[in-house]
Amino acid sequence: METPEEKLKRAKKRVEEIKGFYIHLSVFIFINLMLLIVQNIRIFYDGQALFQWYSLYTPLFWGIGLAFHGAKVFGWLPFFGKKWEDEQIRKYMEKDRRESEKFK
């Protein structure tokens, strides 16, 4: 059974993970807004096309990383989450049980 100190330690760790995600999200928004502003200033002064594909690289790839960070923090792991682990354990235990029954 878990002691109150262990529960407190686990709760603090969870809060730190959530706080880290929100800091990551804030930095993502701030940096990408600054990049957007700089790009629009360049477009205004240089007379470039209004939209350029390379301007999406940073928010796109960083956004993918941010999405994975959020998925980990908030427990949404569709591929290798706790449910997947439990199913794999059950599968291999059943396989071992069937194999051991063959030799009896």
GULUM-784834 format. One record per residue: residue in three letters; y, z, x of N, C-alpha, C in turn. Coordinates in pm, whole numbers, padded with zeros to 5 digits, always signed. Example, Ala and Ser with C-alpha at 12.3 -4.5 7.8 and 13.67 -1.06 7.14 Angstrom:
<recs>
ALA-00569+00780+01319-00450+00780+01230-00330+00780+01320
SER-00225+00708+01285-00106+00714+01367+00003+00787+01290
</recs>
This chain:
<recs>
MET-00118+00000+00083+00000+00000+00000+00125+00000+00088
GLU+00226-00067+00040+00348-00084+00117+00439+00039+00104
THR+00490+00082+00218+00580+00197+00217+00721+00153+00175
PRO+00805+00248+00133+00943+00212+00097+01022+00150+00213
GLU+00994+00193+00336+01061+00136+00452+01023-00011+00471
GLU+00895-00042+00450+00849-00180+00463+00910-00267+00354
LYS+00919-00213+00232+00981-00287+00122+01128-00315+00152
LEU+01198-00215+00206+01338-00231+00241+01355-00336+00350
LYS+01269-00332+00451+01274-00428+00560+01251-00570+00508
ARG+01152-00586+00419+01122-00717+00361+01239-00766+00276
ALA+01301-00678+00198+01415-00715+00114+01534-00757+00199
LYS+01559-00683+00309+01669-00718+00399+01646-00855+00462
LYS+01522-00882+00501+01488-01011+00561+01513-01123+00461
ARG+01474-01101+00337+01493-01202+00231+01642-01229+00208
VAL+01723-01123+00203+01868-01138+00185+01927-01215+00302
GLU+01883-01188+00424+01933-01260+00542+01896-01408+00535
GLU+01775-01439+00486+01736-01580+00472+01825-01651+00371
ILE+01852-01588+00258+01937-01648+00156+02080-01664+00209
LYS+02128-01562+00278+02263-01567+00336+02272-01681+00438
GLY+02169-01698+00518+02166-01807+00616+02171-01943+00549
PHE+02102-01957+00436+02106-02084+00365+02246-02112+00313
TYR+02311-02012+00254+02445-02033+00200+02548-02062+00310
ILE+02530-02003+00427+02617-02035+00540+02594-02181+00582
HIS+02468-02221+00588+02432-02358+00623+02495-02455+00522
LEU+02485-02423+00393+02542-02507+00288+02694-02516+00301
SER+02759-02404+00330+02905-02403+00346+02950-02489+00464
VAL+02880-02477+00575+02913-02557+00693+02890-02706+00662
PHE+02782-02736+00594+02751-02875+00554+02866-02933+00472
ILE+02910-02860+00371+03019-02909+00285+03148-02925+00364
PHE+03183-02825+00442+03308-02829+00520+03310-02946+00618
ILE+03205-02959+00698+03200-03065+00799+03202-03202+00734
ASN+03126-03219+00628+03122-03351+00565+03252-03384+00494
LEU+03321-03285+00441+03455-03311+00385+03552-03355+00495
MET+03546-03288+00610+03632-03326+00721+03601-03468+00769
LEU+03473-03502+00778+03436-03637+00818+03486-03741+00718
LEU+03479-03709+00590+03527-03798+00486+03677-03818+00497
ILE+03750-03711+00522+03895-03720+00537+03931-03805+00659
VAL+03866-03780+00772+03893-03857+00893+03861-04005+00870
GLN+03751-04031+00804+03713-04170+00777+03818-04238+00689
ASN+03866-04169+00586+03966-04229+00498+04098-04250+00569
ILE+04135-04161+00660+04257-04180+00739+04241-04304+00828
ARG+04125-04317+00890+04100-04435+00974+04105-04562+00891
ILE+04048-04559+00773+04049-04675+00686+04192-04712+00650
PHE+04274-04612+00621+04413-04637+00584+04492-04700+00698
TYR+04475-04649+00820+04553-04698+00933+04495-04825+00996
ASP+04364-04839+00997+04302-04954+01062+04279-05071+00967
GLY+04289-05049+00837+04267-05156+00741+04121-05197+00732
GLN+04031-05103+00756+03888-05133+00748+03843-05136+00602
ALA+03721-05179+00582+03663-05180+00448+03655-05037+00397
LEU+03667-05022+00266+03671-04889+00206+03539-04812+00223
PHE+03428-04884+00221+03298-04818+00231+03220-04877+00347
GLN+03163-04791+00428+03080-04836+00539+02953-04753+00541
TRP+02840-04819+00559+02710-04752+00551+02694-04643+00657
TYR+02744-04665+00776+02725-04566+00882+02790-04432+00848
SER+02884-04433+00755+02948-04307+00717+02856-04215+00637
LEU+02744-04269+00592+02649-04188+00516+02541-04123+00602
TYR+02530-04161+00727+02422-04109+00811+02424-03957+00823
THR+02539-03903+00856+02547-03758+00876+02514-03681+00749
PRO+02581-03708+00636+02547-03630+00516+02404-03654+00467
LEU+02355-03775+00485+02219-03805+00437+02114-03727+00515
PHE+02115-03741+00647+02010-03676+00727+02030-03525+00733
TRP+02152-03481+00741+02178-03337+00739+02141-03281+00602
GLY+02169-03357+00497+02134-03315+00361+01984-03300+00343
ILE+01907-03389+00405+01761-03377+00399+01717-03247+00466
GLY+01774-03218+00582+01743-03092+00650+01784-02971+00567
LEU+01901-02980+00504+01948-02871+00418+01856-02852+00298
ALA+01806-02961+00242+01713-02952+00129+01584-02881+00170
PHE+01533-02912+00288+01412-02844+00336+01440-02695+00362
HIS+01558-02665+00415+01596-02526+00437+01599-02451+00304
GLY+01663-02511+00204+01669-02449+00071+01531-02433+00009
ALA+01446-02534+00026+01310-02526-00028+01233-02410+00034
LYS+01250-02391+00164+01181-02281+00232+01234-02146+00184
VAL+01366-02133+00178+01428-02006+00142+01395-01966-00001
PHE+01402-02063-00093+01383-02030-00233+01240-02049-00282
GLY+01149-02077-00188+01007-02078-00222+00958-02201-00294
TRP+01025-02313-00280+00979-02435-00344+00920-02526-00238
LEU+00791-02507-00211+00721-02589-00112+00604-02657-00182
PRO+00625-02777-00234+00522-02841-00315+00399-02883-00236
PHE+00411-02904-00106+00298-02956-00030+00217-02848+00040
PHE+00279-02762+00112+00207-02663+00192+00250-02522+00158
GLY+00270-02496+00032+00311-02363-00013+00193-02270-00032
LYS+00220-02156-00090+00118-02053-00112+00006-02104-00202
LYS+00042-02178-00307-00060-02231-00398-00155-02325-00324
TRP-00101-02411-00240-00184-02503-00163-00278-02426-00070
GLU-00225-02321-00003-00307-02239+00086-00423-02175+00009
ASP-00392-02118-00108-00496-02053-00188-00603-02152-00230
GLU-00562-02272-00269-00659-02374-00309-00748-02416-00192
GLN-00689-02429-00074-00767-02467+00044-00866-02358+00083
ILE-00823-02234+00077-00911-02122+00108-01028-02120+00011
ARG-00996-02133-00118-01101-02133-00220-01198-02249-00198
LYS-01145-02366-00165-01228-02485-00141-01325-02462-00026
TYR-01275-02410+00087-01361-02390+00203-01460-02275+00183
MET-01419-02174+00109-01514-02065+00079-01627-02117-00009
GLU-01594-02200-00106-01697-02258-00194-01789-02350-00114
LYS-01733-02427-00024-01813-02516+00060-01909-02435+00147
ASP-01861-02328+00208-01946-02243+00290-02056-02178+00207
ARG-02021-02135+00086-02120-02072-00002-02231-02171-00037
ARG-02194-02295-00070-02294-02397-00104-02383-02431+00016
GLU-02324-02440+00134-02401-02469+00254-02498-02356+00288
SER-02455-02233+00268-02544-02120+00298-02657-02112+00196
GLU-02634-02157+00073-02741-02157-00028-02845-02263+00001
LYS-02810-02371+00070-02904-02476+00106-03016-02423+00194
PHE-02981-02330+00280-03076-02282+00380-03154-02160+00335
LYS-03134-02115+00214-03209-01998+00166-03342-02037+00109
</recs>
